[in-house]
Amino acid sequence: MNRRSLLKNLMLAAGGLALLPVAEFTRARVLAAYDELQVTPSQQRLLKKLVDTLIPATDVDGETLKGAAELDVQDFVLVMVNDCLNHTNQKMFIAGLQLFDDFPSSSGKPRFSEMDRADSERLLADIWGRENPQNPDQSQALDAVRYFLNTSKWYAMQGYLHSEYVMTELMPYQLVPGPVFDGDKKIDPEAKVNLHG
């Protein structure tokens, strides 16, 4: 391979990398995701309640750990859906988001936005454990809601675990080998360890 073709291929690769979509989390990017996905304020509140149900604020050993809603993980979920999913999957996510709040009312339960935490958790377990109905319309609706829930859960966990709060306060990130390296240190199973660093 001669030098000219090598440089040409290198420039093409660099140009391709520059064009890849990048998920930014500035306030402007979050607002753009809400606009591009056409998410209404009531759907924003619904998604916030969902991520709070998935990752609630918790008391551990007298210390209160922040929940996903306090960290605005719902914004992370929507930016990731906007930037990382193709158009077909975005449409399915939004369809599930639109159906989700009224989904429990088909079985005589209140809307998800009106449920308390315990009922919300039971509803999610019920949806994930439910068998597909024979009616194709009901099956499509259940598939859209499940896709919405699975995608939201995946991105909510990712956003929470990679948040500044978790990475600096709960499991502080340290470069390997760390500031105080001891090669003979015994591993403490009770110690908080950052698995991502």
N, C-alpha and C positions, 0 to 999 in steps of 0.2 A: 504494500500500500504506500503510495507516495504522500509526501507532506501536504500537498494541496488538497487531496481528497480527505485526508485526516482532519485538516483544519475546517473544511466544508462540513463534514459530519459533526464535528464538535460544535460549530456555530448553530447548526440545525437543532442539535440536542439542547443547547442552551436556550435557544429561542422557544422550543417546545416547553421547557420547564418554566419559562417566564409566563407562558400562557395558561398554565394550569390554574384551576380555581383555587383560591386561598380563602379559608374561613377566617375572617377578621371578627373581632368581638367589640368593636367600637360601638358607641351608642347609635351612630348613623347607620352602621351595618345592620344592627338589630332592627332598627326602624325600617330599613329597606327590606329586610326579610319579612316583616309583618305586612308591608305593602305588596311585595311580589307574590306572597302566598295568599293575600287577601284575607288575613285573619282579623276578625272583628274583636272589639274590646271584651265582649262576653266570652269569646273563645280563648282570649288571652287569660282571663280569670279561670276558665275551666282547666286550661293546661297548667296553670300555677297550682290549682287544687290537686290535679293529678300528680304532678311531681312531688308535692308535699305529702300526698298519700303514699307514694312509692318510697320516698326518703324523708321521713318526718324528723322533726327536732326530737332528740332523745336525751334522757338523763342517764349518764353512766358514771357511777362512783361519785355522785354529788356534783358532777360537772355536766352542764347542758351543752350538747353538741348541736350545732346549727343544722337545720333541715335544708332541703333543696330549694324550697320557696324563698328562704331568707337569702340565699346566694344567687337568686334569679336564674336558676338552672333552666327554667322554661325558655328564656331568651337563647341560651346555648342550644337547646333542642331545635328551636325554629331556625336558627342560623345554619345549623348542620343540615337540617332537612332542605333548606333553600340552596345551600352550596354543594352538598354532597350526594343528593339523590337525583336520579334522572326525572324527567317530566312525568312519566307514567307513575312512578312511585310517589312523587309529590302529590299528584292528583288522588291517589289511593289514600295517602296520609290525611289530606284535607277532607276527603269523603268520610273517613273514619272519625275525624275530629268533629265534623258536622253531625254525624249520627250518634256520637258517644253520649252526649248529655241526656238525650231522650231515650237512649237504648233501654235502661231499666224500666221505663214507664210501660213498655210493651208487656211486661209481666206484673203490672200493678204496683210497682215500687216507685218512690219519688225520683226525681231527676238526680243525676250524679252531683250536680252543683248544690243540691239541697240536702245531701246526706251528711251524716256525721262521719268521723274517721272510721269507726268500727264497721259501719254499713258500707263505706267506700271500699274498705279492704275486702269485705266479703263479696262485694260485687265484682271486683277485679279477679278474685279467685274463681268465682262462678263463671265469668266470661272465658278465662283461660282453660277451665276444666270442662266447659260445655261441649257437647257433641254437635257436629254440623247438622242443621235441620235438613229435611227432605225438600222443602220448598226452595227453589233456586234463588228467589229474591231475598228470603231470610238468610240463606247461606252466603250470598254476596255481601249483605249488610254485616253479618258476623265476621266474615273475612276482612272487610274494610276496618271494622272496629278493632279486631285482633292485630292487624297490621299497624294501625295507629298506636295501639298500646305497646306492642313489642318494640316498635321504633322509638317511641317516647321513653320507654324503660331503658333501652340500650344507650341512647344519647344522654338521658338523665344521669345514669350511673357514670358514664364517661365524663360528663361535665362536672359532676360532684367530686369524683376522685381526682380530677385534674384542676380543681379550683384552687385559688390562692389560699383560701382558708385551710383546706386539707393539706396542701403541700407545705405550708409554713407553720401552722399551729398544731394540727393533729399528728402528722407524720413528717416532721421537718426533713427536707431534702438535703442530703450532704453528698458532696463529691467523694468518690472512692479514692483513697482509703479513708478520708475524713481528716478532721483536724487533729484528733488524738488517736493515732493508730496503735493498736496493741495486737500483735499477731498471736498471742497466747490467750486471748480473752475467751471465756466460756460463753456459749450462747444462752441467753436468758429467754425462755419461751414466753414470759409475761411482758417483755419489752415491746414498745411500739416501734415497728420497723416500717419504713417506707419501701414498699415493694417496687415502686416505679423509679427508684433512684438507687 
